[in-house]
Amino acid sequence: MTLLQARPTSPVAAPAAPKRPNPLPGLAMFCWAVVTALPLLWAVVSSFKTDDEILNSPWSLPASPQFDNWARAWTAASIGRYFFNSLIVVGGALLLTMLLGSLVAYALARYEFRGNRLIYYTFVAAMFFPVFLALVPLFFVVQQLGLLGTYPGLILVYAAYAVPFTVFFLHSFFRTLPSEIAEAAVLDGCSHGAVFFRVMLPLARPGLVAVGIFNFLGLWNQYLLPLVLNPDPDRYVLAQGLAALSVSQGYRSDWSGLFAGLTIAMLPVLIAYVAFQRHIRAGMTAGAVK
Amino acid sequence: MKHGRWRFLLGALVPALVLHVVFVLSPYAQAFWLSLTDWTGVAGEAQFVGADNYVRLGGDSLFLDAVRNNALLLLVVPLVTIALGLFLASMLRTSSSRLGQGYRIVYFFPQLLSLVVIAVLWSFVYNPNTGLLNSGLRAVGLGAMAQSWLAEPAFALVAVMVVLIWSSVGFYVVLFSAAIEGIPRELFEAALLDGAGKWATFSRVTLPLVRESVQVAFVYLGIAALDAFAVVQVMTVGPGGPDGATEVIGLSLYRTAFSYGKFGYASAMGVALFFATLTLAVLALRSGRKERLELA
């Protein structure tokens, strides 16, 4: 950086005229920031306005903040219940995904046995299949197991569809870990399970955090699977509930309540992101860099 | 130790494999079989009809609308997103680090939101009377341009494209700027010394060296463009309208299966979508291999 900036003033550089910084890059970056942030900000501000203000002056600030909108969305529009449902389903699915995914990735990365490659490719191939293809039979599989519209049903299906990427990501991660520590633990009399849980899993922490964040967001934002497998309105997850709310006639006229519901759905994720932004961006992009 | 090894391997692999076979592999396999039947959901009453479903797909005008719309999305969304992403990422390279960090944080926001949240948000933005877009246009004196964006066949699909692009540019800015940071600084300095302008630096230095990231981006964005279900289903009128203007394959499939109960026919749509995705992935991988040979 210093070298680059020093260059124009060095004697080799021909023009001695002072360089004016080009305003275009800064302007372009600023414009895109506005385009990105403006709709989000607008939704947050609108969630504090009255219906009348929303309808008649969409660009103005609220005269006095209507916290009642949020309360109404949380209770009367059931956003609170949907939030809670999402927490249960995503929490359970995330735990199951991380446990099963890391076990499979570790077993395939560190043990040689017949069929190892076959199992690996069975998991990896599933990442390239569109979920739409499986949708119809999946509905009947879940129905026959009596799991339609239940938390365990959603948790199992969420995990089943999140495990392949987790295996793919952690497989290469476990390969790069040094084997000396594991060998020493085996010599000390550790069982295979103990080596995994006490030695290798802690070593793999950075990878687990990255793929864990990726999975959390993917599962939290899941829509297609619950839409088909979770028909009971009492068990709607957040995305599903919000979508239902936005098209239901009853809430069509309650603009302020809808804006509040929308804000409740997006604000926690954005706040958590600003707090842990470096980790989260690394985790989200890690999958594509691989 | 040998005994413990097998017990550990079985314990590690079997639960995940059972889950995988029951909920992932078997549904995929069944879908291919179902697409050759006229099954309507009654157990044991699936008649084998051969390729009938596929023949019918060819004459189903709504499905053909969906194919045309997905093809348009596939053409426009990845290209515009990648162009904007590369442009902003190379701008970020030259900006001060504090400001650049701030922009990265903001650009990434939409990536964290569910497509449902994004679709609901943009349905408010596009609202003809109270929406951000039309009232903004009126405020700056362009009221004549105000539209009912999602109800006009000419604009509805463009409106969907804008939402998809808006929601994904930030992710690729971050991805590309990570790749650009991986390029040795000396190369940019050498280009500067050789008198290369901004465009030459970009096309001769930056672009060739981030090519792999761009290819990955094409695959991911292509898959997203072949989907587009959530945005279309939540945001557009009908959904899928007006007049099939925003119909997509996923929506046709969903409606055919879960509203009309034609599960065999819907599965044929799923198989068609699968082959489209497969073609995309193979094309991207093949061009990737060629590129590597040229470099070597």
Interface residues (C-beta under 8 A of the other chain):
Chain A: M1 L3 L4 R7 P25 G26 A28 M29 W32 A33 V35 T36 A37 L38 P39 L40 W42 A43 S46 I54 L55 P58 W59 L100 G101 L103 V104 Y106 A107 L108 Y111 F113 I119 T122 F123 A126 F128 F129 P130 F132 L133 A134 L135 V136 P137 L138 F139 F140 V141 V142 L156 V157 A159 A160 Y161 V163 P164 V167 V186 S191 H192 G193 F196 L217 W220 N221 Q222 Y223 L224 L227 V228 L238 A239 Q240 L242 A243 S246 V247 W255 L258 F259 L262 A265 M266 V269 L270 Y273 V274 Q277 I280 R281 M284 T285 A288 V289
Chain B: M1 G4 R5 R7 F8 L9 G11 A12 L13 P15 A16 L17 L19 H20 V22 F23 V24 L25 S26 P27 Y28 Q30 A31 L34 G41 L84 F87 L88 M91 L92 T94 S95 L99 Y103 R104 I105 V106 Y107 F108 F109 P110 Q111 L112 L113 S114 L115 V116 V117 A119 V120 L121 W122 S123 F124 V125 N129 T130 G131 L132 S135 G136 A139 W166 V169 G170 F171 V174 L175 A178 A179 R185 F188 E189 L192 L193 S213 V216 A217 Y220 I223 L226 D227 F229 A230 Q233 V234 I249 G250 L253 Y254 A257 F258 F263 A266 S267 M269 G270 V271 L273 F274 T277 L278 A281
